[in-house]
Amino acid sequence: MAVVVTVEIPGGTQEMYERTNDRITSASWFPPPGFIAHSAGPDGTGGWRVIDFWESEEAFQAFLRLAVPIFQEAGMPPVVPKISPLSNVVVP
């Protein structure tokens, strides 16, 4: 079942996001299996929000195993993703 993953990063900045995103998207394993779409931007409270769409929670968890070391090296604070099931995802 497809899922939406929402990550709130208190104090996160565009610079931090772009540095991390550049490393992820240039990794040899990108795009990871099960990845559908990604979006990110300011959360309106001085932090950063990431919203991803995945084919399954298992696909997202497999991505995390690859991505967490990059997040840690970039100095990203620990976060707890919110994972919610979806009944439909439409992409062009």
LODREN-37795 format. One line per 3 residues: number of its first residue (from 0); their letters; for each residue x, y, z of C-alpha. Coordinates in Angstrom, 1 decimal, padded with zeros to 4 digits. Example, Ala and Ser with C-alpha at 12.3 -4.5 7.8 and 13.67 -1.06 7.14 Angstrom:
0> as> 012.3 -004.5 007.8; 013.7 -001.1 007.1
This chain:
0> mav> 000.0 000.0 000.0; 001.3 003.5 -000.9; 002.2 005.8 001.9
3> vvt> 002.9 009.5 002.5; 005.8 010.3 004.8; 005.9 013.7 006.5
6> vei> 009.0 014.8 008.3; 009.1 018.0 010.3; 012.6 019.4 011.0
9> pgg> 012.5 022.1 013.7; 015.1 024.7 012.9; 015.8 023.1 009.6
12> tqe> 017.0 025.4 006.9; 017.0 025.5 003.1; 020.8 025.3 003.1
15> mye> 020.7 022.2 005.3; 018.1 020.6 003.1; 019.8 021.4 -000.2
18> rtn> 023.2 020.1 001.1; 021.5 016.9 002.2; 019.3 016.5 -000.9
21> dri> 022.3 017.0 -003.2; 024.1 014.1 -001.5; 021.0 011.9 -001.6
24> tsa> 020.2 012.6 -005.3; 023.8 012.0 -006.3; 024.1 008.7 -004.5
27> swf> 024.6 005.7 -006.8; 021.4 004.1 -005.4; 019.2 007.1 -006.2
30> ppp> 016.3 006.8 -007.1; 015.6 004.1 -004.6; 013.1 001.3 -005.3
33> gfi> 009.6 002.3 -004.4; 010.2 006.1 -004.5; 007.3 008.0 -006.1
36> ahs> 007.7 011.7 -005.4; 009.3 014.2 -003.1; 008.5 017.8 -001.9
39> agp> 010.1 020.1 000.6; 009.8 023.6 001.9; 009.6 025.9 004.9
42> dgt> 007.0 024.8 007.5; 005.9 028.4 008.5; 007.4 028.1 012.0
45> ggw> 011.1 028.5 011.2; 011.7 024.9 010.3; 011.6 022.7 007.3
48> rvi> 009.0 020.1 006.1; 009.6 017.2 003.8; 006.7 015.2 002.2
51> dfw> 007.5 012.0 000.3; 005.3 009.5 -001.5; 006.4 005.8 -001.5
54> ese> 005.0 002.6 -002.9; 005.1 001.0 000.6; 006.3 001.6 004.1
57> eaf> 008.9 -001.1 003.5; 010.3 000.8 000.5; 010.6 003.9 002.7
60> qaf> 012.3 001.9 005.5; 014.8 000.5 003.0; 015.6 004.1 001.8
63> lrl> 016.2 005.2 005.4; 018.8 002.5 005.9; 020.7 004.1 003.1
66> avp> 019.9 007.7 003.9; 020.3 008.0 007.6; 024.2 008.0 007.5
69> ifq> 023.9 010.9 005.0; 021.5 012.8 007.3; 023.8 012.3 010.2
72> eag> 026.9 013.4 008.4; 025.0 016.6 007.2; 024.2 017.4 010.9
75> mpp> 020.4 016.9 010.5; 018.7 016.6 013.9; 017.0 013.3 014.6
78> vvp> 013.4 013.3 013.5; 010.4 010.9 013.6; 008.7 010.5 010.3
81> kis> 004.9 010.3 010.3; 003.8 007.5 007.9; 000.2 007.4 006.7
84> pls> -001.4 004.9 004.3; -002.9 006.2 001.1; -005.7 004.9 -001.1
87> nvv> -004.5 006.7 -004.2; -001.5 008.6 -005.6; -001.8 010.4 -009.0
90> vp> 001.3 011.6 -010.8; 001.5 012.8 -014.4
